[in-house]
Amino acid sequence: MDFNLTEEQTLLRDTVARYLREANGFEARRAMIAREETFRPELWSALAEELGVLGVAVPEAQEGFDGGAVEAVVLMDEIGRALLPEPYLECAIVAPALLKGIRHDAVPGLLEGIAGGDVRPVLAWQEPGVRAKPCCAELSARRDGDGWRLDGKKILVSCARHATHFLVTARDEEGGGFLLFNLPADRSGIARSDYRTIDDRAASDLVLDGVQLPADACLARAGDALDAVELALDMATCAVCSEAVGIMRALVDATIDYVRQRKQFGVAISNFQVLQHRLVDMNMEVEQASAAVVLAAVNMDGSPAERRRAVSACKASTDRAARMVGEGAVQLHGAMGMTEELIVGHYFKRLTAITQSYGDRAFHARRYLAARADGAAADAAATPRAQAV
């Protein structure tokens, strides 16, 4: 298998990297944090109109790039290096991955809006007391005349304050089935509580109290809805791991530069063998995580068991590497490693948030074992038994 990027993928990566270096420098990030801003309309418009990368996962029929998981991880690596606070992952990766598998009249318009930058849909799936299990939705949906009524709560909805639509998971109060709704963010009956997460990003809790929706607001039901959500969350997990890899590469580079400059007893500490070994260990962790991301990306179109196994292995490996590399970078920088004036601390906080996103290492270790058992059972069922002679 050829793991080299194509010419188009390389051009895409280099173009985005160059633009983000110019438009999203560290000082610009610090200024945004001071103003408590997490979204820049002008940058979002540039991503849509000048670079066209908001449509990377959108089909060509809806004015998109029609890219897959490989293109997504290529871009997320650069977004990690740049520490972009805008909801690129949520709106340009997760939402298209979810919508592309759904047959509904509203889907083409949503996808076109994503590519054009006018529509920013965010998946609202997490609820109190439930971690990384979309099938356990308790937000209730019941028939109300010709439409629907939604009641319940969603938590940790990333960048909800900037969303134009919420893609909400719910439970059919009558039949108990799994449902997915397209909910405009300005609909009456939504109470939003905004807050800032530890990595200086925006998140919100949503309380839906008697939200009225038309009948066609239900995008998918039962198995179709759950399959689409699980695929989107696996894509999100793979993409956020690629973001972590980009951050870790930047941390290793920054730490190497620092130990070459920092002197102790008149000698650069990069000459100390124990620190050289530490840096080699950090770099090896990054490479292993990068390989796991590639494996998850190429298995995204495989069977559900193969996809789950590859994605969970990727997340568990990346979380382990993120802790080792993040802590190593901070320790080698000393006390200044956690100050607001140094980008190392900002990288470390984002890595910490990533380890708790879309399931932590323990969750994915259990999920990996379950997926491996499911795959083995499927293989055994598909293998014909030897007939007795």
C-alpha positions in Angstrom: 0.0 0.0 0.0 1.3 3.5 -0.9 1.2 5.9 2.0 2.7 8.8 0.2 0.4 11.8 -0.4 -0.8 12.5 -3.9 0.2 15.8 -5.6 -3.3 17.2 -4.9 -3.1 16.2 -1.2 0.4 17.7 -0.8 -0.7 21.0 -2.5 -3.8 21.1 -0.2 -1.6 20.6 2.9 1.0 23.2 1.9 -1.6 25.8 0.9 -3.5 25.5 4.2 -0.3 25.5 6.3 1.0 28.6 4.6 -2.3 30.4 5.1 -2.7 29.5 8.7 0.9 30.6 9.5 0.0 34.0 8.1 -3.5 34.4 9.4 -3.4 32.5 12.7 -0.1 33.3 14.4 0.4 32.8 18.1 0.1 36.5 19.0 -3.3 36.6 17.1 -4.4 33.6 19.2 -3.4 35.3 22.4 -5.3 38.5 21.4 -8.4 36.4 20.7 -8.2 34.7 24.1 -7.9 38.1 25.8 -11.1 39.2 24.0 -12.7 35.8 24.7 -13.3 35.3 21.0 -13.3 31.9 19.3 -14.6 32.6 15.9 -13.5 35.0 13.1 -16.0 35.4 10.3 -13.4 36.8 7.9 -11.1 33.7 8.4 -14.1 31.4 8.0 -15.0 33.1 4.7 -11.4 32.8 3.5 -11.4 29.0 4.3 -14.6 28.7 2.2 -14.0 31.1 -0.7 -10.2 31.5 -1.1 -9.1 28.0 -0.1 -12.2 26.0 -0.5 -11.3 23.7 2.3 -14.7 23.9 4.1 -15.9 21.6 1.3 -13.1 19.0 1.6 -15.6 16.3 2.8 -18.6 17.6 0.7 -19.5 15.7 -2.5 -18.7 17.4 -5.8 -22.5 17.5 -6.6 -22.8 20.0 -3.7 -19.8 22.1 -4.7 -17.3 20.3 -2.5 -13.9 18.7 -2.9 -15.3 15.2 -2.4 -12.3 14.2 -0.2 -12.2 11.3 2.2 -10.6 10.5 5.6 -7.1 10.9 4.2 -7.8 14.5 3.1 -9.4 15.2 6.5 -6.4 14.0 8.5 -4.0 15.9 6.3 -5.9 19.1 7.0 -6.4 18.4 10.7 -2.6 17.9 11.2 -2.0 21.5 10.0 -5.0 22.8 12.1 -3.4 21.2 15.1 -0.1 22.9 14.5 -1.9 26.2 14.1 -4.1 25.7 17.1 -7.1 27.0 15.1 -10.0 27.8 17.5 -12.7 27.8 14.9 -15.1 24.8 14.6 -13.5 23.3 11.5 -13.6 19.7 12.9 -17.3 20.0 13.9 -18.6 21.8 10.8 -16.4 20.7 7.9 -15.5 17.1 8.9 -18.1 15.7 11.3 -21.2 17.2 9.9 -20.5 16.2 6.2 -19.5 12.7 7.3 -22.9 12.4 9.1 -25.0 13.9 6.4 -23.5 12.1 3.4 -25.0 8.8 4.6 -28.5 10.2 5.0 -31.1 10.3 2.3 -33.3 13.4 3.0 -34.4 16.4 0.9 -32.7 18.8 3.3 -29.2 17.2 3.1 -28.0 18.7 -0.3 -28.8 22.2 0.9 -27.0 21.7 4.2 -23.9 20.3 2.4 -23.8 23.2 -0.1 -24.1 25.6 2.8 -21.2 23.9 4.6 -18.9 24.2 1.5 -19.9 27.9 1.0 -19.4 28.8 4.7 -22.9 30.0 5.3 -24.1 26.9 7.2 -22.3 25.7 10.3 -24.1 22.5 11.6 -22.8 21.0 14.9 -23.6 17.5 16.2 -25.3 17.6 19.6 -25.1 14.1 21.0 -23.6 14.1 24.5 -25.8 14.0 27.6 -25.4 14.1 31.4 -24.2 10.8 32.8 -23.4 9.2 29.4 -19.8 9.2 28.0 -19.1 8.4 24.4 -22.3 6.4 23.8 -24.5 8.0 21.2 -27.0 5.1 21.4 -28.0 6.1 24.9 -29.8 9.3 23.9 -32.4 10.3 26.4 -33.5 13.6 24.9 -37.2 12.9 24.1 -38.9 13.4 20.8 -42.7 12.9 20.5 -45.3 13.6 17.9 -47.1 16.9 18.3 -49.7 17.2 15.6 -48.0 17.1 12.2 -44.6 17.8 13.7 -42.3 17.0 16.6 -41.7 18.3 20.1 -38.2 17.9 21.6 -37.5 18.0 25.4 -34.2 17.3 27.1 -30.6 18.4 27.5 -27.3 18.2 25.6 -23.9 19.0 27.1 -20.5 19.9 25.8 -21.7 21.1 22.4 -18.6 22.4 20.8 -18.8 26.0 19.4 -22.6 26.0 19.8 -22.7 29.8 20.0 -21.4 29.9 16.4 -23.6 27.2 15.0 -26.5 27.8 12.5 -27.9 24.3 13.0 -27.8 21.6 15.6 -27.9 17.9 14.5 -29.6 16.5 17.5 -29.8 12.9 18.6 -33.0 11.9 20.3 -35.2 9.0 21.5 -38.6 8.4 20.1 -40.9 8.6 23.2 -43.5 6.4 21.7 -41.5 3.7 19.9 -38.2 4.1 21.8 -36.2 4.3 18.5 -33.2 6.4 17.8 -33.8 9.6 15.8 -31.7 12.4 14.3 -33.1 15.9 13.9 -32.0 19.0 12.0 -32.6 21.8 14.5 -32.1 25.5 13.5 -30.0 27.2 16.2 -32.4 30.1 16.4 -35.5 28.0 17.1 -37.7 29.1 20.1 -37.4 26.9 23.2 -33.5 26.5 23.2 -31.7 27.7 26.3 -27.9 27.8 25.8 -25.3 28.1 28.5 -21.9 29.1 27.1 -18.5 28.5 28.7 -14.9 28.3 27.9 -13.1 24.9 28.0 -9.6 24.4 29.4 -8.1 24.7 25.9 -9.6 28.2 25.5 -12.4 27.0 23.1 -16.1 27.6 23.2 -18.6 25.0 24.4 -22.2 25.1 25.5 -24.9 23.1 27.3 -28.3 23.1 25.6 -31.7 22.7 27.3 -34.6 22.0 24.9 -38.0 22.8 26.4 -40.9 22.1 24.1 -39.0 22.9 20.9 -41.4 22.6 18.0 -40.2 21.2 14.7 -42.0 20.3 11.4 -42.3 16.6 10.4 -39.5 16.9 7.8 -37.0 18.0 10.5 -36.3 14.3 11.3 -33.4 13.4 9.1 -33.1 9.7 9.9 -34.5 7.0 12.2 -33.5 3.9 14.0 -30.6 2.0 12.5 -29.9 4.5 9.7 -29.6 7.3 12.2 -27.4 5.4 14.6 -25.1 4.1 11.8 -24.7 7.6 10.5 -23.9 9.1 13.9 -21.4 6.3 14.7 -19.6 6.7 11.4 -19.4 10.5 12.0 -18.0 10.0 15.5 -15.4 7.6 14.2 -14.4 10.1 11.6 -14.2 12.8 14.3 -12.1 10.6 16.5 -9.6 9.9 13.6 -9.5 13.6 12.7 -8.9 14.8 16.3 -6.1 12.2 16.6 -4.5 13.7 13.5 -4.9 17.2 15.1 -3.0 15.8 18.2 -0.2 14.4 16.0 0.2 17.9 14.4 0.4 19.4 17.9 2.9 16.8 19.1 5.2 17.4 16.1 5.1 21.1 16.9 5.9 20.4 20.5 8.9 18.2 19.7 10.2 20.8 17.3 9.8 23.6 19.9 11.5 21.5 22.6 14.5 20.6 20.4 14.9 24.3 19.6 14.7 25.2 23.3 17.2 22.6 24.6 19.7 23.7 21.9 19.5 27.3 23.3 19.3 26.6 27.0 22.6 26.3 28.7 23.7 24.8 32.0 27.2 24.9 33.3 28.1 26.7 30.1 26.9 23.8 27.9 23.7 23.5 25.9 21.5 21.0 27.6 20.9 19.3 24.3 24.3 17.7 24.8 23.1 15.8 27.9 22.5 12.3 26.9 19.5 11.7 29.2 17.7 14.6 27.5 18.6 13.2 24.0 17.0 9.9 25.0 13.9 11.7 26.3 13.5 13.5 23.0 14.0 10.3 21.0 11.3 8.6 23.1 8.9 11.6 22.5 9.6 11.4 18.7 8.9 7.7 18.6 5.6 8.2 20.4 4.6 10.7 17.7 5.5 8.4 14.9 3.6 5.5 16.4 0.5 7.8 16.8 0.9 9.0 13.2 1.0 5.5 11.9 -2.2 4.7 13.9 -3.9 7.7 12.4 -3.0 6.5 8.9 -4.3 3.0 9.7 -7.6 4.5 11.0 -8.0 6.7 7.9 -7.5 3.9 5.4 -10.0 1.7 7.3 -12.7 4.3 7.5 -14.5 2.8 4.5 -14.1 -0.8 5.7 -16.5 -2.9 7.6 -17.9 -1.5 10.9 -15.9 -3.9 13.0 -12.7 -3.1 11.1 -13.4 0.7 11.4 -14.1 0.5 15.1 -11.0 -1.5 15.8 -8.7 0.8 13.8 -10.2 4.0 15.2 -10.1 2.8 18.8 -6.5 1.6 18.5 -5.7 5.0 17.0 -7.3 6.9 19.9 -5.8 4.8 22.6 -2.3 5.1 21.0 -2.7 8.8 20.5 -3.9 9.5 24.0 -0.8 7.7 25.4 1.5 9.6 23.1 -0.2 12.9 23.9 0.4 12.5 27.6 4.0 11.4 27.2 4.9 14.1 24.7 2.9 16.9 26.4 4.4 16.3 29.8 7.9 15.9 28.4 7.7 19.2 26.5 6.5 21.1 29.6 9.1 19.5 31.9 12.0 20.2 29.5 10.9 23.8 29.2 10.7 24.1 33.0 8.2 26.4 34.8 7.8 28.6 31.7 6.3 25.6 29.9 2.8 26.3 31.4 2.8 30.1 31.0 0.4 31.9 28.7 3.3 33.7 27.0 4.7 30.4 25.6 2.9 28.4 23.0 3.9 25.1 24.6 1.4 25.6 27.4 -1.4 26.2 24.8 -0.4 23.0 23.0 -0.4 21.1 26.2 -3.9 22.3 27.2 -5.3 21.3 23.8 -3.7 17.9 24.0 -5.3 17.4 27.4 -8.7 18.3 26.1 -8.2 15.9 23.1 -7.5 13.0 25.4 -11.0 13.4 26.9 -12.8 14.0 23.6 -14.8 11.2 21.8 -13.9 8.7 24.5 -10.8 8.4 26.6 -8.1 5.8 26.4 -9.8 3.3 28.7 -13.1 3.6 26.8 -11.3 2.9 23.5 -9.3 0.0 24.9 -12.6 -1.7 25.8 -14.1 -0.8 22.5 -11.2 -2.2 20.6 -11.5 -5.6 22.4 -15.2 -5.7 21.7 -14.6 -4.8 18.0 -11.9 -7.5 17.7 -14.3 -10.1 19.2 -17.1 -9.0 16.8 -14.7 -9.3 13.9 -13.5 -12.8 15.0 -17.1 -13.9 15.3 -18.0 -12.6 11.9 -15.0 -14.4 10.4 -15.9 -17.6 12.0 -19.5 -17.4 10.8 -18.3 -16.7 7.2 -15.9 -19.7 7.2 -17.5 -22.9 6.0 -17.1 -25.8 8.4 -15.0 -28.7 7.2 -17.3 -31.5 6.2 -16.8 -34.9 7.7 -15.3 -37.5 5.4 
